[in-house]
Amino acid sequence: MSSPAATRRAVLAACLAAAALGSLAGAARADEGFAGQVLLMVDQPGCAYCMAWDREIAPAYPNTDEGRAAPLRRARLGAALPAEVVLERPARLTPTFILLREGREVARLEGYPGPDFFWPLLGEMLAIAD
């Protein structure tokens, strides 16, 4: 019979694995195209705010009206983007969320303000794009 501490560790490990799989399932790569309207998330390994977004927003994002209106694409900070992507300026911090329409920047959110502010700010970005 396992100890309560071992059981808690096993449950925690399973929860973390499920959360990681859920966030990856909703994240499309930048090489999947930029036709139509997409939300480009510029991130980098080890970014605490990117990890918070992955934990708090990413699992639900593709199932929301916003996620359907602007599917998520990801790119690493400093990585070359396809020629079809035209930004007003390069991303300098992570995460940066850039709303693209047909590959052209329409609006930008630099940083992750937490779930209470992310959704309304994204809503404003989508309203600007209309």
URLIN-V26514 format. One record per residue. N is the residue number from 0. RES is the residue in one small letter. PSI is psi in whole degrees, 0 to 359 (none if undefined). OMEGA is omega as a letter, one per 20 degrees, with the letter a starting at -180 (999 if undefined). Layout:
n: {N,N}
res: {RES,RES}
psi: {PSI,PSI}
omega: {OMEGA,OMEGA}
This chain:
n: {0,1,2,3,4,5,6,7,8,9,10,11,12,13,14,15,16,17,18,19,20,21,22,23,24,25,26,27,28,29,30,31,32,33,34,35,36,37,38,39,40,41,42,43,44,45,46,47,48,49,50,51,52,53,54,55,56,57,58,59,60,61,62,63,64,65,66,67,68,69,70,71,72,73,74,75,76,77,78,79,80,81,82,83,84,85,86,87,88,89,90,91,92,93,94,95,96,97,98,99,100,101,102,103,104,105,106,107,108,109,110,111,112,113,114,115,116,117,118,119,120,121,122,123,124,125,126,127,128,129}
res: {m,s,s,p,a,a,t,r,r,a,v,l,a,a,c,l,a,a,a,a,l,g,s,l,a,g,a,a,r,a,d,e,g,f,a,g,q,v,l,l,m,v,d,q,p,g,c,a,y,c,m,a,w,d,r,e,i,a,p,a,y,p,n,t,d,e,g,r,a,a,p,l,r,r,a,r,l,g,a,a,l,p,a,e,v,v,l,e,r,p,a,r,l,t,p,t,f,i,l,l,r,e,g,r,e,v,a,r,l,e,g,y,p,g,p,d,f,f,w,p,l,l,g,e,m,l,a,i,a,d}
psi: {135,157,160,322,319,321,316,318,319,317,316,316,319,319,316,319,318,320,318,316,321,320,326,328,327,359,117,151,158,334,4,3,162,24,149,217,129,158,115,123,117,123,181,151,140,359,113,324,327,317,322,316,316,323,317,331,315,317,325,336,308,344,2,164,320,318,327,325,329,83,147,136,148,149,146,144,128,351,149,136,157,153,334,347,123,112,151,326,157,153,139,345,165,147,152,130,121,118,123,140,119,38,356,138,131,321,162,143,117,123,168,111,6,163,330,333,335,309,312,322,320,321,318,319,316,324,322,322,339,none}
omega: {a,a,r,r,r,r,r,r,r,r,r,r,r,r,r,r,r,r,r,r,r,a,r,a,a,a,r,r,r,a,r,r,a,r,r,a,r,r,r,r,r,a,r,r,r,a,a,a,r,r,r,r,r,a,a,a,a,a,a,a,a,a,a,r,a,r,r,r,a,r,a,r,a,r,r,r,r,r,r,r,r,a,a,a,a,r,r,r,r,r,a,r,a,i,r,r,a,r,a,r,a,r,a,r,r,a,a,r,a,a,r,a,a,a,a,a,a,a,r,r,r,r,r,r,r,r,r,a,a,999}
